[in-house]
Amino acid sequence: MKERLLNNFSLKLLSLLLAFFLWLLVVNVSNPMIEGSKEVQLEIENEDILEDAGLTYEIVGKSTVTVRYNVATLDAYRIQASDFRAYIDLEDLYDVTGAVPVNLEVVNNQSLISSPQVTPEVAHVETEELQRKRFDLTVTTVGEPEEGYALGDVTLDPEYLYISGPVSQVGQISSVGVEIDVSGVNTNMTGTTGLVFYDANGNRLTVSDRITYDVSQIGYQVEILRVRSLPLDFEVSGTVANGYVFAGVTSDVQSLTVAGLRTNLSNLSTITVDDPQLNIQGATQSRPVVIDLTEYVPDNVSIVGGITEATVTLEVEQLRTRVFHLSLEDVTRTGASEDYDYSFNPQTVDVTVQGLQDDLDAMSEEDLGAVLDLSGMTAGTRAGTLTFDVADGLEVLNSSPFEITVTDRRQGAAADDGATEEEDAEEAAAESAAAENASESTDHE
């Protein structure tokens, strides 16, 4: 029988139900008092007393208190934290210890609640000097505009604000600004955005609710400009010293990327740099100069990319000479006649050319472009003259003298014919004399 009772689940469940209904009957009849508790937010009164004194405050520890009370068992579920009001009055602040008594009021269900008590009964408040400081707003952009566009002016409204709070917390703030995302944009932007706080290292800073400011949303206007790359045109003035040549300009910056309105950029093709430093008057050697490019960019456009200076080198080189040995037989001739023969004395001339060493080293006799004009020359001997056609930057200083002997081919032929006739006459005379001598010998016999 005992084992049956211990192992019978149905009997156990029935016993449990009977016990619960018995307890419920007792509670409903007696409805005993029980202790309850609620966590209640601590309210502050007369804050302006400290503000008027240039002070701010902070509650040490929790900003809530625990309220304990007695309530009938059947009414316990009706009690809420909102039935109580716990507060401190800063007018009661004891400056030495910072203690303020906590006051408790029952605002709802007063008839159900008895013996309310608050823990802790005293709150501790720390005070600190209040600081109000002005901050000029900074702008940080995130991302880059669409290719071919650049960021222009950014206007904020307002441009500054005042921040108030405990000295220790305001001192942690180094700057205040806004962050604007310009990724992929190709047109002007407007909008509003919240504040961002930074510490002395430029890191974002989260401020407490004890920091207050007179505006929380900042309006902005962002100008997006067109971008173009314009070549630099350096205008050089002056003349180098005798025996030297200006070899050109080299610069570490060949072009500038500028941004501006489409109408302002449409009229620009180059940026002319006519700096007074670009003067080579009397120069005998190359000279580097640093040019401030911002002075030569029109007012209605701006430089993009941070390049504002160019190091320009004015290349000056000394002129050198080289002597070429030119065979007159290889020179191009013009105006020659078939009736004449031409001979030269000497057969080779020396041609002296002046120019840069590199150019001279690259030259050959063919590059002299020498031409001998024989037009109108008749038989005889005379001084010859050559003309030259050399590349820019080169100059033929002189060439050694030579003579041209012109012979008439027709006179030579006539002289040959006369000599032949004389020889024939002499041969005929000899033959005639021989015949006469033979005849006389025959007659004598």
TIDRENDO-93298 format. One record per residue (C-alpha): residue number from 1; x, y, z. Coordinates in steps of 0.05 Angstrom, whole numbers, plus 5000, padded with zeros to 4 digits. Layout:
! TIDRENDO-93298
+-----+------+------+------+
|   k |    X |    Y |    Z |
+-----+------+------+------+
| NUM |    X |    Y |    Z |
...
+-----+------+------+------+
! end
This chain:
! TIDRENDO-93298
+-----+------+------+------+
|   k |    X |    Y |    Z |
+-----+------+------+------+
|   1 | 5000 | 5000 | 5000 |
|   2 | 5057 | 5048 | 5017 |
|   3 | 5093 | 5035 | 4951 |
|   4 | 5028 | 5046 | 4914 |
|   5 | 5019 | 5114 | 4945 |
|   6 | 5092 | 5135 | 4931 |
|   7 | 5092 | 5113 | 4859 |
|   8 | 5023 | 5138 | 4840 |
|   9 | 5032 | 5203 | 4799 |
|  10 | 4958 | 5219 | 4798 |
|  11 | 4954 | 5220 | 4874 |
|  12 | 5015 | 5266 | 4877 |
|  13 | 4984 | 5316 | 4828 |
|  14 | 4918 | 5315 | 4866 |
|  15 | 4955 | 5329 | 4931 |
|  16 | 4990 | 5389 | 4900 |
|  17 | 4925 | 5418 | 4873 |
|  18 | 4891 | 5410 | 4940 |
|  19 | 4948 | 5446 | 4975 |
|  20 | 4946 | 5505 | 4925 |
|  21 | 4871 | 5514 | 4933 |
|  22 | 4878 | 5511 | 5008 |
|  23 | 4932 | 5566 | 5005 |
|  24 | 4889 | 5608 | 4959 |
|  25 | 4830 | 5602 | 5006 |
|  26 | 4872 | 5625 | 5065 |
|  27 | 4901 | 5685 | 5026 |
|  28 | 4834 | 5709 | 5002 |
|  29 | 4805 | 5705 | 5071 |
|  30 | 4864 | 5736 | 5109 |
|  31 | 4898 | 5779 | 5052 |
|  32 | 4963 | 5789 | 5092 |
|  33 | 5010 | 5849 | 5082 |
|  34 | 5076 | 5837 | 5045 |
|  35 | 5137 | 5880 | 5030 |
|  36 | 5149 | 5905 | 4960 |
|  37 | 5203 | 5949 | 4927 |
|  38 | 5210 | 5991 | 4865 |
|  39 | 5270 | 6025 | 4831 |
|  40 | 5251 | 6099 | 4821 |
|  41 | 5286 | 6152 | 4779 |
|  42 | 5314 | 6208 | 4822 |
|  43 | 5289 | 6277 | 4801 |
|  44 | 5326 | 6343 | 4812 |
|  45 | 5295 | 6408 | 4834 |
|  46 | 5323 | 6479 | 4833 |
|  47 | 5380 | 6465 | 4784 |
|  48 | 5382 | 6539 | 4766 |
|  49 | 5411 | 6554 | 4835 |
|  50 | 5477 | 6522 | 4815 |
|  51 | 5474 | 6549 | 4744 |
|  52 | 5466 | 6619 | 4771 |
|  53 | 5528 | 6607 | 4812 |
|  54 | 5567 | 6585 | 4750 |
|  55 | 5568 | 6513 | 4773 |
|  56 | 5547 | 6447 | 4744 |
|  57 | 5534 | 6382 | 4782 |
|  58 | 5535 | 6307 | 4777 |
|  59 | 5502 | 6255 | 4822 |
|  60 | 5553 | 6207 | 4851 |
|  61 | 5533 | 6135 | 4839 |
|  62 | 5465 | 6114 | 4814 |
|  63 | 5413 | 6164 | 4791 |
|  64 | 5358 | 6119 | 4819 |
|  65 | 5335 | 6101 | 4890 |
|  66 | 5300 | 6040 | 4918 |
|  67 | 5231 | 6050 | 4950 |
|  68 | 5207 | 5997 | 4998 |
|  69 | 5135 | 5993 | 5022 |
|  70 | 5081 | 5947 | 5050 |
|  71 | 5020 | 5926 | 5010 |
|  72 | 4965 | 5875 | 5015 |
|  73 | 4981 | 5812 | 4978 |
|  74 | 4922 | 5817 | 4931 |
|  75 | 4940 | 5890 | 4914 |
|  76 | 5015 | 5880 | 4902 |
|  77 | 5008 | 5875 | 4826 |
|  78 | 4976 | 5944 | 4823 |
|  79 | 5037 | 5981 | 4850 |
|  80 | 5083 | 6012 | 4797 |
|  81 | 5147 | 6054 | 4801 |
|  82 | 5107 | 6113 | 4774 |
|  83 | 5066 | 6113 | 4839 |
|  84 | 5126 | 6144 | 4874 |
|  85 | 5165 | 6208 | 4864 |
|  86 | 5236 | 6213 | 4892 |
|  87 | 5272 | 6278 | 4887 |
|  88 | 5328 | 6321 | 4915 |
|  89 | 5326 | 6397 | 4922 |
|  90 | 5393 | 6428 | 4906 |
|  91 | 5374 | 6486 | 4951 |
|  92 | 5386 | 6436 | 5008 |
|  93 | 5457 | 6419 | 4983 |
|  94 | 5509 | 6418 | 5038 |
|  95 | 5570 | 6447 | 5006 |
|  96 | 5621 | 6413 | 5052 |
|  97 | 5601 | 6341 | 5039 |
|  98 | 5557 | 6349 | 4978 |
|  99 | 5500 | 6312 | 5013 |
| 100 | 5427 | 6325 | 4995 |
| 101 | 5368 | 6291 | 5030 |
| 102 | 5324 | 6248 | 4985 |
| 103 | 5250 | 6266 | 4989 |
| 104 | 5196 | 6214 | 4974 |
| 105 | 5123 | 6224 | 4955 |
| 106 | 5069 | 6173 | 4940 |
| 107 | 5031 | 6202 | 4881 |
| 108 | 4984 | 6143 | 4865 |
| 109 | 4951 | 6087 | 4903 |
| 110 | 4963 | 6121 | 4970 |
| 111 | 4909 | 6078 | 5002 |
| 112 | 4944 | 6014 | 4983 |
| 113 | 5014 | 6033 | 5003 |
| 114 | 5038 | 6037 | 5074 |
| 115 | 5105 | 6052 | 5108 |
| 116 | 5143 | 6075 | 5045 |
| 117 | 5217 | 6084 | 5055 |
| 118 | 5273 | 6106 | 5007 |
| 119 | 5344 | 6079 | 5003 |
| 120 | 5391 | 6114 | 5004 |
| 121 | 5361 | 6171 | 5044 |
| 122 | 5417 | 6219 | 5023 |
| 123 | 5445 | 6230 | 4953 |
| 124 | 5515 | 6257 | 4941 |
| 125 | 5526 | 6311 | 4889 |
| 126 | 5592 | 6335 | 4861 |
| 127 | 5596 | 6406 | 4835 |
| 128 | 5644 | 6435 | 4784 |
| 129 | 5654 | 6501 | 4751 |
| 130 | 5612 | 6512 | 4689 |
| 131 | 5648 | 6533 | 4625 |
| 132 | 5619 | 6563 | 4562 |
| 133 | 5666 | 6562 | 4502 |
| 134 | 5660 | 6582 | 4429 |
| 135 | 5681 | 6533 | 4375 |
| 136 | 5689 | 6550 | 4301 |
| 137 | 5661 | 6492 | 4261 |
| 138 | 5708 | 6451 | 4217 |
| 139 | 5690 | 6410 | 4156 |
| 140 | 5714 | 6340 | 4141 |
| 141 | 5694 | 6309 | 4074 |
| 142 | 5690 | 6234 | 4064 |
| 143 | 5705 | 6203 | 3996 |
| 144 | 5720 | 6236 | 3929 |
| 145 | 5673 | 6267 | 3877 |
| 146 | 5662 | 6234 | 3810 |
| 147 | 5722 | 6233 | 3764 |
| 148 | 5728 | 6299 | 3728 |
| 149 | 5700 | 6338 | 3787 |
| 150 | 5730 | 6369 | 3849 |
| 151 | 5708 | 6396 | 3915 |
| 152 | 5697 | 6471 | 3917 |
| 153 | 5676 | 6517 | 3974 |
| 154 | 5637 | 6488 | 4033 |
| 155 | 5591 | 6536 | 4070 |
| 156 | 5563 | 6521 | 4139 |
| 157 | 5504 | 6552 | 4175 |
| 158 | 5520 | 6570 | 4230 |
| 159 | 5595 | 6574 | 4224 |
| 160 | 5607 | 6570 | 4299 |
| 161 | 5571 | 6551 | 4364 |
| 162 | 5578 | 6554 | 4440 |
| 163 | 5586 | 6493 | 4483 |
| 164 | 5572 | 6492 | 4558 |
| 165 | 5589 | 6440 | 4610 |
| 166 | 5638 | 6421 | 4665 |
| 167 | 5707 | 6450 | 4656 |
| 168 | 5738 | 6380 | 4658 |
| 169 | 5694 | 6356 | 4601 |
| 170 | 5695 | 6418 | 4558 |
| 171 | 5771 | 6416 | 4563 |
| 172 | 5772 | 6348 | 4529 |
| 173 | 5741 | 6377 | 4467 |
| 174 | 5793 | 6404 | 4419 |
| 175 | 5749 | 6419 | 4358 |
| 176 | 5678 | 6412 | 4334 |
| 177 | 5655 | 6402 | 4263 |
| 178 | 5615 | 6363 | 4213 |
| 179 | 5630 | 6306 | 4166 |
| 180 | 5600 | 6307 | 4096 |
| 181 | 5602 | 6248 | 4048 |
| 182 | 5618 | 6271 | 3977 |
| 183 | 5632 | 6202 | 3946 |
| 184 | 5615 | 6201 | 3872 |
| 185 | 5578 | 6267 | 3870 |
| 186 | 5579 | 6311 | 3807 |
| 187 | 5533 | 6368 | 3828 |
| 188 | 5526 | 6418 | 3885 |
| 189 | 5500 | 6391 | 3951 |
| 190 | 5457 | 6420 | 4007 |
| 191 | 5432 | 6389 | 4071 |
| 192 | 5438 | 6385 | 4146 |
| 193 | 5481 | 6341 | 4191 |
| 194 | 5498 | 6330 | 4264 |
| 195 | 5558 | 6352 | 4303 |
| 196 | 5623 | 6312 | 4311 |
| 197 | 5670 | 6325 | 4369 |
| 198 | 5745 | 6313 | 4366 |
| 199 | 5800 | 6308 | 4418 |
| 200 | 5870 | 6338 | 4412 |
| 201 | 5893 | 6279 | 4369 |
| 202 | 5837 | 6288 | 4319 |
| 203 | 5800 | 6226 | 4343 |
| 204 | 5724 | 6225 | 4351 |
| 205 | 5701 | 6241 | 4421 |
| 206 | 5636 | 6219 | 4453 |
| 207 | 5610 | 6273 | 4500 |
| 208 | 5564 | 6263 | 4560 |
| 209 | 5495 | 6291 | 4569 |
| 210 | 5525 | 6344 | 4615 |
| 211 | 5552 | 6378 | 4552 |
| 212 | 5501 | 6424 | 4521 |
| 213 | 5504 | 6466 | 4457 |
| 214 | 5459 | 6518 | 4427 |
| 215 | 5448 | 6481 | 4360 |
| 216 | 5451 | 6408 | 4342 |
| 217 | 5439 | 6407 | 4267 |
| 218 | 5485 | 6445 | 4220 |
| 219 | 5464 | 6466 | 4150 |
| 220 | 5515 | 6459 | 4094 |
| 221 | 5525 | 6477 | 4020 |
| 222 | 5579 | 6441 | 3981 |
| 223 | 5604 | 6468 | 3914 |
| 224 | 5625 | 6415 | 3863 |
| 225 | 5670 | 6441 | 3807 |
| 226 | 5692 | 6416 | 3739 |
| 227 | 5766 | 6396 | 3733 |
| 228 | 5814 | 6407 | 3675 |
| 229 | 5889 | 6395 | 3665 |
| 230 | 5923 | 6456 | 3633 |
| 231 | 5995 | 6457 | 3607 |
| 232 | 6043 | 6509 | 3633 |
| 233 | 6073 | 6559 | 3583 |
| 234 | 6137 | 6590 | 3610 |
| 235 | 6155 | 6656 | 3577 |
| 236 | 6230 | 6669 | 3580 |
| 237 | 6260 | 6738 | 3568 |
| 238 | 6330 | 6764 | 3555 |
| 239 | 6390 | 6741 | 3515 |
| 240 | 6447 | 6697 | 3538 |
| 241 | 6520 | 6719 | 3535 |
| 242 | 6560 | 6714 | 3470 |
| 243 | 6585 | 6644 | 3458 |
| 244 | 6526 | 6613 | 3495 |
| 245 | 6457 | 6590 | 3475 |
| 246 | 6391 | 6583 | 3511 |
| 247 | 6375 | 6508 | 3506 |
| 248 | 6303 | 6511 | 3534 |
| 249 | 6263 | 6504 | 3598 |
| 250 | 6255 | 6443 | 3641 |
| 251 | 6204 | 6440 | 3698 |
| 252 | 6184 | 6389 | 3749 |
| 253 | 6112 | 6410 | 3736 |
| 254 | 6088 | 6407 | 3665 |
| 255 | 6014 | 6420 | 3676 |
| 256 | 5965 | 6441 | 3731 |
| 257 | 5899 | 6410 | 3748 |
| 258 | 5849 | 6466 | 3761 |
| 259 | 5776 | 6467 | 3781 |
| 260 | 5723 | 6519 | 3767 |
| 261 | 5656 | 6531 | 3737 |
| 262 | 5647 | 6505 | 3666 |
| 263 | 5641 | 6575 | 3638 |
| 264 | 5706 | 6597 | 3671 |
| 265 | 5745 | 6536 | 3646 |
| 266 | 5719 | 6539 | 3574 |
| 267 | 5763 | 6599 | 3557 |
| 268 | 5827 | 6569 | 3585 |
| 269 | 5876 | 6527 | 3543 |
| 270 | 5942 | 6541 | 3578 |
| 271 | 5969 | 6576 | 3640 |
| 272 | 6020 | 6628 | 3620 |
| 273 | 6077 | 6639 | 3669 |
| 274 | 6115 | 6703 | 3656 |
| 275 | 6152 | 6708 | 3721 |
| 276 | 6208 | 6760 | 3726 |
| 277 | 6255 | 6704 | 3748 |
| 278 | 6250 | 6674 | 3678 |
| 279 | 6304 | 6721 | 3652 |
| 280 | 6368 | 6696 | 3618 |
| 281 | 6400 | 6764 | 3603 |
| 282 | 6476 | 6753 | 3600 |
| 283 | 6471 | 6683 | 3628 |
| 284 | 6531 | 6636 | 3621 |
| 285 | 6504 | 6575 | 3658 |
| 286 | 6439 | 6540 | 3674 |
| 287 | 6399 | 6567 | 3732 |
| 288 | 6341 | 6536 | 3772 |
| 289 | 6285 | 6581 | 3799 |
| 290 | 6223 | 6566 | 3842 |
| 291 | 6159 | 6595 | 3814 |
| 292 | 6096 | 6608 | 3856 |
| 293 | 6042 | 6581 | 3808 |
| 294 | 5984 | 6610 | 3848 |
| 295 | 6001 | 6679 | 3821 |
| 296 | 5986 | 6657 | 3749 |
| 297 | 5921 | 6619 | 3759 |
| 298 | 5859 | 6661 | 3744 |
| 299 | 5819 | 6684 | 3804 |
| 300 | 5757 | 6646 | 3783 |
| 301 | 5792 | 6577 | 3784 |
| 302 | 5830 | 6540 | 3837 |
| 303 | 5888 | 6491 | 3838 |
| 304 | 5870 | 6418 | 3852 |
| 305 | 5919 | 6369 | 3882 |
| 306 | 5961 | 6413 | 3926 |
| 307 | 6015 | 6432 | 3874 |
| 308 | 6029 | 6506 | 3882 |
| 309 | 6103 | 6512 | 3862 |
| 310 | 6146 | 6491 | 3804 |
| 311 | 6222 | 6485 | 3801 |
| 312 | 6241 | 6511 | 3732 |
| 313 | 6311 | 6505 | 3703 |
| 314 | 6334 | 6554 | 3650 |
| 315 | 6382 | 6512 | 3608 |
| 316 | 6442 | 6552 | 3583 |
| 317 | 6499 | 6517 | 3546 |
| 318 | 6565 | 6541 | 3518 |
| 319 | 6571 | 6537 | 3442 |
| 320 | 6625 | 6490 | 3415 |
| 321 | 6657 | 6484 | 3346 |
| 322 | 6673 | 6425 | 3302 |
| 323 | 6713 | 6422 | 3236 |
| 324 | 6686 | 6378 | 3181 |
| 325 | 6730 | 6356 | 3122 |
| 326 | 6686 | 6361 | 3060 |
| 327 | 6706 | 6330 | 2993 |
| 328 | 6685 | 6378 | 2937 |
| 329 | 6672 | 6319 | 2891 |
| 330 | 6615 | 6298 | 2938 |
| 331 | 6583 | 6366 | 2941 |
| 332 | 6517 | 6378 | 2906 |
| 333 | 6528 | 6421 | 2843 |
| 334 | 6479 | 6467 | 2809 |
| 335 | 6485 | 6505 | 2743 |
| 336 | 6540 | 6461 | 2713 |
| 337 | 6546 | 6462 | 2636 |
| 338 | 6561 | 6402 | 2592 |
| 339 | 6608 | 6445 | 2551 |
| 340 | 6656 | 6455 | 2609 |
| 341 | 6699 | 6413 | 2655 |
| 342 | 6708 | 6433 | 2728 |
| 343 | 6766 | 6418 | 2773 |
| 344 | 6781 | 6440 | 2845 |
| 345 | 6843 | 6460 | 2882 |
| 346 | 6847 | 6434 | 2935 |
| 347 | 6799 | 6376 | 2930 |
| 348 | 6777 | 6381 | 3003 |
| 349 | 6755 | 6441 | 3045 |
| 350 | 6749 | 6449 | 3120 |
| 351 | 6682 | 6473 | 3146 |
| 352 | 6676 | 6500 | 3217 |
| 353 | 6607 | 6493 | 3250 |
| 354 | 6584 | 6522 | 3316 |
| 355 | 6530 | 6492 | 3361 |
| 356 | 6515 | 6450 | 3422 |
| 357 | 6562 | 6393 | 3434 |
| 358 | 6508 | 6340 | 3429 |
| 359 | 6484 | 6368 | 3362 |
| 360 | 6554 | 6372 | 3335 |
| 361 | 6570 | 6300 | 3356 |
| 362 | 6509 | 6276 | 3319 |
| 363 | 6527 | 6311 | 3253 |
| 364 | 6561 | 6284 | 3191 |
| 365 | 6586 | 6318 | 3127 |
| 366 | 6519 | 6303 | 3093 |
| 367 | 6484 | 6344 | 3146 |
| 368 | 6521 | 6407 | 3123 |
| 369 | 6475 | 6413 | 3064 |
| 370 | 6532 | 6441 | 3022 |
| 371 | 6516 | 6466 | 2951 |
| 372 | 6565 | 6491 | 2898 |
| 373 | 6533 | 6538 | 2847 |
| 374 | 6569 | 6536 | 2779 |
| 375 | 6519 | 6577 | 2741 |
| 376 | 6548 | 6626 | 2689 |
| 377 | 6620 | 6605 | 2699 |
| 378 | 6663 | 6607 | 2636 |
| 379 | 6733 | 6581 | 2622 |
| 380 | 6785 | 6604 | 2672 |
| 381 | 6803 | 6599 | 2745 |
| 382 | 6766 | 6633 | 2802 |
| 383 | 6752 | 6628 | 2877 |
| 384 | 6697 | 6579 | 2895 |
| 385 | 6638 | 6592 | 2942 |
| 386 | 6596 | 6542 | 2980 |
| 387 | 6528 | 6552 | 3012 |
| 388 | 6504 | 6510 | 3071 |
| 389 | 6438 | 6490 | 3101 |
| 390 | 6446 | 6465 | 3173 |
| 391 | 6394 | 6449 | 3226 |
| 392 | 6367 | 6502 | 3274 |
| 393 | 6415 | 6516 | 3331 |
| 394 | 6476 | 6504 | 3286 |
| 395 | 6516 | 6556 | 3248 |
| 396 | 6571 | 6550 | 3196 |
| 397 | 6625 | 6599 | 3218 |
| 398 | 6672 | 6591 | 3158 |
| 399 | 6701 | 6545 | 3106 |
| 400 | 6771 | 6542 | 3077 |
| 401 | 6782 | 6574 | 3008 |
| 402 | 6788 | 6535 | 2944 |
| 403 | 6793 | 6550 | 2869 |
| 404 | 6751 | 6526 | 2811 |
| 405 | 6784 | 6516 | 2743 |
| 406 | 6735 | 6516 | 2685 |
| 407 | 6758 | 6486 | 2618 |
| 408 | 6720 | 6495 | 2551 |
| 409 | 6713 | 6427 | 2520 |
| 410 | 6702 | 6457 | 2450 |
| 411 | 6769 | 6493 | 2447 |
| 412 | 6805 | 6428 | 2463 |
| 413 | 6770 | 6392 | 2405 |
| 414 | 6789 | 6447 | 2355 |
| 415 | 6862 | 6444 | 2376 |
| 416 | 6862 | 6369 | 2365 |
| 417 | 6834 | 6377 | 2294 |
| 418 | 6888 | 6429 | 2275 |
| 419 | 6944 | 6383 | 2297 |
| 420 | 6918 | 6326 | 2254 |
| 421 | 6916 | 6369 | 2190 |
| 422 | 6988 | 6392 | 2201 |
| 423 | 7010 | 6320 | 2210 |
| 424 | 6975 | 6300 | 2144 |
| 425 | 7008 | 6357 | 2105 |
| 426 | 7076 | 6338 | 2132 |
| 427 | 7065 | 6265 | 2112 |
| 428 | 7043 | 6287 | 2041 |
| 429 | 7104 | 6331 | 2033 |
| 430 | 7149 | 6275 | 2055 |
| 431 | 7117 | 6227 | 2006 |
| 432 | 7125 | 6278 | 1949 |
| 433 | 7199 | 6289 | 1965 |
| 434 | 7211 | 6215 | 1966 |
| 435 | 7179 | 6207 | 1897 |
| 436 | 7222 | 6263 | 1867 |
| 437 | 7285 | 6232 | 1894 |
| 438 | 7268 | 6166 | 1863 |
| 439 | 7255 | 6197 | 1795 |
| 440 | 7322 | 6233 | 1795 |
| 441 | 7358 | 6168 | 1810 |
| 442 | 7326 | 6134 | 1750 |
| 443 | 7345 | 6190 | 1702 |
| 444 | 7418 | 6189 | 1722 |
| 445 | 7423 | 6117 | 1707 |
+-----+------+------+------+
! end
